[in-house]
Amino acid sequence: MSDEMSLRDLLRIVIVGHVDHGKSTLVGRLFHDTGSLPEGKLEAIQAMCERRGMRFEWAFLMDAFQSERDQGITIDTSQIWFKSARRDYTIIDAPGHREFLKNMITGAANADAAVMLIDAGQGVQQQSRTHAYLLQLLGVRQIVVVVNKMDLADFAADRFAEIETTYRQYLADIGMQAAHIIPVVARDGDNIVKPSDRMTWYRGKTLVEALDGFVSATDLTSLPLRFPVQDVYKFDERRILAGRVLSGRLRVGDRLLFSPSNKTARVASIEAWSAPAKAVAEAGESVGITLDEQLFIERGDLASHEETPPIETNVFQGRLFWLPNEPLRPGASYRLRLQTREVPVTVQEIKALYDVEQLTNAPSDAVPHHGIADVVLRSQAMLALDRLEDNPKTGRFVLTDGVNLVAGGTISMDGYPNQRQVVTIRSSNLTEVEHTVTHANRAQRNGHRGGVLWFTGLSGAGKSTIAMAVERELFRRGFQVYVLDGDNVRRGLNANLGFSPEDRAENIRRIGEVAALFADAGMVVITAFISPYRSDRQRARNAAHGTFHEVYIKADLAACELRDPKGLYRRARQGEIGNFTGISAPYELPDDPELVVDTQKWSVEACVQQVIAYVERTFRS
């Protein structure tokens, strides 16, 4: 690519459509008609056809593989440069054949816009719907639809109108909109660069005019900075962090935050390959940077400005397209790729399976071959990412089995909190106080050890009822005991918190720390909170340093909704309460609780006795 081209506006476009609808022909003709062909390329292809005794096809300009020319289908994504008077393009030709959908996902995941082809003779096919759904899944929102081979439909305006109406309705049903739908004859160049004199009834834009109207990748500079570290090189005494600026601007002197390690440093220099150092790098540029401090930064770290960091979490909800023949099931483990980082993840839950034809979704325990589903993925490591709607570059992910691509998807975070605030340590220069009264002293005085009984379960499961009864009975037996629940915490300590996923996570973090202090003082503290996220409960466990006991107050959603003592489920179903656990927000079941108390199976009295028996055998000296 020339220096002149690199300075011009650039748009990445993926070409998709049903097999044999003419994608390669369209690209070849587009390449030729805009004067983008390398010198001698057309003549070389024509000479090859003459030698083989083949009829010349525009598709041969795009089909780079010998096997494609023999079989007549495109088997991999290809990328070529193309230019109009306004800007430069990277055209990604993605396969349409079902067995090559994996390559289509690879191509579309890097695209800013899409051209969808439909054969005028065949009309809207299943693959036309599937590809549109995949574009929607992968976050490609700028679409132009090309109805090709209009010569086979005698250039009929009513045939074009029929296809246009059908496809616009389908796109609307999945929440998408085509910027333009254009009738063309790719082989002859009708409405590609110049208006067709055989379809004068069409008064819209040509394909090139439509593409020139799309928003380009350079507009990503308006988004927050995202710079994933691809590699770290050491030259002399300098450590150069190399990568591509995915969005935003990077300047010398900027203070960067590296996630998920949360280390910070300033940019000392911006290095370009075989070029002078520069002061600014923008979205789309590959550069190296040096820092004013010698930090240990690794491949996969994501750099941002401190004031606009990415989400930090170890669990998220995403929508994916599943490729293998073997179904995807909960509990399975894969490798998650987020830009330059790769970590193991487990499929925690399949939330919903989508029917592309019927446009419906339903709960499922498996995702079949070429299925689309909402899933929850969990990692042991903290991840740095964005929601797709916030950043199209860092809001996408890929799953592999360690070797092969098995799924591609987008990140929504629906119902899950940004954990950045609850994992970031802001205090420094602290020295832990050494108590002269030991845990053994307290246990001897109280007649029992301190600890945390962490009651978790859905609203209406019976947590507070059982907690208060257990407190009363333990107090009667001589225990130093106290209950923390929503009423006595949210009126004071956590009065400034609402019920967003982030506020709920912070609510539980504070409760976990307070409970740990109670336990450290030698008391038995009972917490009665839904605490829906496993990560929050794990942090509370870590804070208690070995004195944490998770008690699952078990009752399913149907039973809790039937009880509904405060009318909360009814109000949630009516939309009066947002982010309500079990209805519009998730509840993650405990993995391996120390005690399970089934309130559907046992009476309140029996449940209380189970907890008392556990405390007597666990907490007594």
Helices and strands as residue ranges (DSSP letters): H 3-7, E 10-17, H 23-33, H 41-52, G 58-61, H 66-71, E 78-83, E 88-93, G 98-100, H 101-108, E 113-119, H 126-137, E 142-148, G 150-153, H 157-173, E 180-183, H 207-212, G 217-222, E 227-235, E 238-244, E 249-251, E 255-259, E 263-272, E 275-278, E 280-282, E 286-291, E 302-305, E 311-322, E 333-338, E 341-355, E 360-362, E 372-385, E 396-400, E 405-411, H 420-423, H 439-446, E 451-456, H 463-476, E 481-485, H 486-490, H 501-520, E 524-528, H 534-543, E 548-554, H 557-563, H 568-573, E 595-598, H 604-619
